[in-house]
Amino acid sequence: MPQNNYKIAELFNRIADILESQGVDWKPQAYRKAAKSLGSLKHDVREIYETGGHKAVEDINGVGKALAKKIIEYIRTGKIEKYEKLKKESPYDIEALSSLSTIGPKKALELYKKLGIRDISNLKKAANKGKIRKLPGFGVKSEQDIFDSIKLRELQKKERVPLNLALKEANKIKKQLEKVADKVEVAGSIRRKKETIGDIDILATSKDSKKALEHFCKLKAVEKVLAKGPTKAMVVLKSGIQSDLRVIPKEDFGAALLYFTGSKEHNIWLRRIAITKGYKLNEYGLFNRKTGKKVASKTEKDIYKKLGLNYIAPEKREDNS
């Protein structure tokens, strides 16, 4: 799923969760329907807006005028004021509590009402003292799951690590994946050789994507599997670093490598150039805007050449240079 679509869909689902916890009747369903539609789109909603304006966003199934405004608000500002307002109105940290995989907004509200839990710190203390297991609908297993999810969150919140340490970890994973995948590349900020790294992004091609993803999730270095789908898996390593693996079709590998290497600013610059030349660029390839035909995607060099640019080394892709 394109990154903007994922982030907006996530915010829409969070808004729906909060509204449901407040007893609001029909609005949550509207937000969820729009989130589902965004999740099914092949193209980034930012591109839809840039090429077709407000009307194109409004025409997305389940969106309409009101939610289109919120989508465009996020594209322009990186946030949705409705969500920010709902967070401020809450007497407890609904975002932090409901971000745990074991607690949704309804449970967060219940914990606040019954135990006065306002944040993760309160929640951890209550779990350590065995208070949560005593609540109706929770129990010993729920309490342990909550404690485990807090531990996982603490691992994920570790500070960025130096490039040399992240690169060493990434290369180990790459070597292991090369046993089951045809091609493996480390992307993201590691490939751009940033001084510090937040996570490890890995792309691969494989005739058996399921086998590659299962192999990745079962590596000895993996502490916890966060998610696993048909083409992507997310894990937390024992070092505390999050690592994501995406299995890409061989013919689209160059486009995906370009997109997931970044930076965000460089990708935006390339998309703007593509638009001026009558193309559309995303993680699936470079397309002719009129015909929809894919004109480049196999290698990064092919895409840069089609855009009339010399190949730009990953470490120089921080802006429009």
N, C-alpha and C positions, 0 to 999 in steps of 0.2 A: 504494500500500500504506500503511495506517495506520502512523504513526511507531513506536509501540511494537512492532508486529508486525515491522517492518523491523529494529529494533535487536535484538530478542530472537533473530530468525532469524539475524542476522549473528553474534551471540555463539555460538549453537548450531553454526553452520557453522565458526566458529573453534575451538571445543572439538573438533569432529569432526576438523578438520585436525591439531590438536596430537596427539590420540589416535592418529590414523593414522600420524603421524611417529614415534610411540613404539611402533608395531607392535601396538596394541590391535586385537582382531579385530572384534567385532560392535557395540560401542557407537557408533562413528562413524556407522554407518548409521542407528541409532535417532535420533541428534541431527539428521542430515540430513533424515530423514523428517518429523520434527516441524517443522523449519525450513521445509520445503516447504509443509506444511499451514498454518503461520502466514502464509506469503506469499500463500496463496490465499484467506485470509479477507477478507471485505468489511468486517467490523466490527473495531474496535480491541479487542485482547484484554483491555485494561483494562476496557472496557465489559462484556465477557463475564463477567469476574470480578466486577465491581461488581454486576451484575444476577443472576448465577447462582451465584456463589461458586466454591469449589474444584472441585466436581463438574462445573460447566459447562466449566471449563478442562480438566479431566481427560478430558472427553468429546470434545475436539477430536481429529480423526483423527490417529493417530500420536503422541499426547502421553502419556497414561497418568498414573499417580500420581506417579512419580519426577520426570518432566520438568515436570509441572504445578506441583510445588513450586518448581522453579527459575524458572518463568515468574512465579509469584506473588512469589517472592523479588525478581525484577527490578522488578515493579510497585511493590512496597513500598519497596525500597531503592535502585533504580537500578543494581544490579550483580548478578552471579551469582558466588557464592563459589568454585564449582568452577573457573570460568575464572580468577579471581584467583589461586587456588592453583596451577593449571597454569603460569601466567606466572612465579610466584615460583620454581617448581621448575626452570625452564629456565635453563641457564648463559649463554644469549644472549637478547637482546631480541626474542623471537619475535613479539610484537605489532607492533612497529615494522617489522621486516624483512618479515613476511608481509603487512603492510598495503600494500606496494608492489604495483602491478598486475602486475609482472613476476616476482614471487617469492611462492611459496606456502610453507607450513610445511616441506614436504619439501626444497625448494631451500634454504631458510634453514638447515635441519639440515646439508645437504651443504656449504654454504659455511662453516659453523662447524667441521665436521670437517676439511675440506681446507685452509682458509685461516685458521681461528681468528677468523672474523668474528663479532663479538658485537653490533654495533649499526650504525646508518646511517653513522656516521662512519668506521668500519672498512671498510664496504662501498664508500663513495665513494673512499677511498684505494686500495683494491684495484682498482676500476674505472679510476681514473686511471693506475695503474701497469700496466694490461693483464694483471693476474693472472687475472681471471675467465674470459677467453676461452680460457685454457689448460686449464680443467677439462673433463672429459668431460661432454657433454650441454649445454654452454653455448655457446661460440663467440663470434666477434666481434659478430654481430648481437645476441645475448643480452646481452652486456656493454654495448653501446650503449643497448639498451632499458632496462637497469637504471639506467644513468647518466641517461637521460631521465626515468625515473620518480622518481629522487632530486631532480632539478631541479624537477619538477612538485610534489613534496611540499614543497619549500622555498618555492615560490610560495604554496601553500595555507596554510602555517604563518605567513605574514606577519601582523603585528599588525592588530587591527581599525582601520578607517579612519574618519575624521571623517564625520559625516552629510552635510555639504555636498558632499564629494567623491564619496561613494557615490551620493547622489541625482543628481548630475550624470551619472554613468555610467549609472545606472538609467533616467533620462529619455531618454538617447540610444538605449538599447536599446528602450525602449517606443516611441519614434517610429519606429524601423525596423520593429518588429513590427506596428505599426498598418497597414503597407502590405499585410500578408498575413492579419491576424487581424481579427475583427469587434470585439472588445473586449479591451483590455489594461489591467491594473492592477498596480502595484508593491505587494507585500505585505510581510510580515515586519517586522523592526525598523525598516526605513526608513519604512514607513507609520506606525509608532508614534512616529516622530521621536526615536529614541534618539540619544544624543550620538555614539556610535561604532557601526559596523556590521561584522558578520562576513562576511555574504554578501548577495547580491541575489536575492530571491524574486519571481518574476513569474508572474502567472496570465493566461490568455487564453482566449477562446472563438473557434472557427474552424470553418467548414464543412469545411475540409481540414486536419486536425491534422498530418498528415505533412508537408505543405508548410510549415506554420508552424514546426515543429520543425527541419526542414532549413534554413530561412531563418535561424533563430536560431543554429544550429551553424556557419553559414557567414559570420556577421557578421565584419567586419574587426577588431572589438575582441576576438575570441576567439583565445586562445593555444592551447588544448587542449580537445578534447571528451572528457569523462570517461565519459559514458554517454548513450545515446539509445534510447528505447523508443517505444511507440505513443502515449503521452500525456505523457511527461516527458523532458526532456533536461537534462544537467548539464555545465557548461563552466567552464574557468578563463579569465578575461579576461587580456589583456596587462598590465593593472594589477596582477594577482595576486589579484584578488577572484574568488571562486567565484560563479557565477550559475546558478540553476535556473529552468527554464520548465515550467509545467504547463498543458496544454490541457484545459479543463474543459467539460463539457456546459453549454449556455446556461442550462438550467433549474436547474442546481445551483451556478451561479457564486457566489451570495451565501453559501451554506454554506461553500464552499471558501475564499472571501475571508476570511470570519470566522475559520475554522480556521487558515489559514496566515498571517494577520496576527498571531495570538497576543494576548498572551503565553501561555505554557504555564499559568501560574497562573489567568489569566482564563478560559481554555478549560475548565480543571477546574471552576472555580466555575460556569460556565454549564452544564456537564454535570450537576453536582449539582442545580442548579435544575430542569433538564429531568427528571431522575429523580423528583424530588418531585412533579412535575406530570403524571407518567405518560407522559413522552416519552423518547426516546433521541436524543441529538445527536452528530453526527460531521461529517466533511468533506463528506458526501454530502447532508446535510439534517437536518431535525428530523422524527422519526418517532413515531407513536403506538405505544407499547410493546406493546399488546395486539393490534392489528390489523396492525402493520407498515406502515401507510399513511403516506406522506410528507405532512406538513402544512405545511411551509415549507422553502424552499431557494433561491428565486430571488434574494432580496435579503437583506442583513443586517438591515434594518429589519423585514422580515417575521418573521424569527426572534426578534429581541428582543421584538417586539410579542406574538408567540404565547407567549413565556415570561413575559409580564406586565411587561416592562421597557421603559423609555425607551431610545432609541438611545444607545449609548455611543461617543463619538469614539475613534478608534484610539489616539491619544496618551494616553488615560486607561485603556487596557486592560492595565495592569501587574499588577493583582491583582483583588480582588472589589469594586472601586469602580464 
